[in-house]
């Protein structure tokens, strides 16, 4: 039975050359696709490379990181959906699905780290701004005012000031 391919190859040497050429081109194409998929950087990899841990130091960078998180997360979900569909064509579907889920979990975890760091920076910045506003208000409250002070409580408020009474002599005092 192994003689049939050899016999065919001996009868049609041109067929064997075509087969070898097709095999070589298929191998080159597979090699090119493999190198292309290795070279193609996912959005998740670009996000992690662009915003390594501890690199978010301004509000603009934090907002940029948060804007980059959603597309990276969508790409991770799309990749997982494609992998899951590919797994259903395999005989060992459950092991393929668990590998795809593990890959998705790792990718989403690295995306989440960038998101958490950006949100933490924005929270710290908001708290610092709130503290600055409170300190400014307290500073203004501690300084004496340039103009005359207006009493807020007590008998002076209820009866009016002496200047008000001098301007309007016929008015009775407020009880």
C-alpha angles and dihedrals in degrees: 000000000000088000095071096074091043091049091049091048091050092051095046110032090168090060091056091051091051090049092051092048092049091048092050093049091047090051091048091049091050090048091049092049091048092050090045092053090047092049096045107095116215120225089249092056091046090049093051092044092048096045108033119179112294095013098109104096106147139046092245092054091046092052091046090052091050090049090053094049098071097054090046091050091048090051091050091052092048091050090050091050091051092048091048091052089049090050092059089064092058128085094230095052099159096054090047091049093049090051090050091049091049091051091048092049092052093047093047090047093057090046090049091053091059091045093050092049092049093048091047091052092050091049091050091048092051091049091049091050091049090050091050091052092048092048091049091051092048090049091053091047092053095053120085113248120248095227131053114298120243116220112235100189140025137039095316090064094048097046099037126234127298092251091057092053093048093053094050110037098170098057119101120230119264113252 
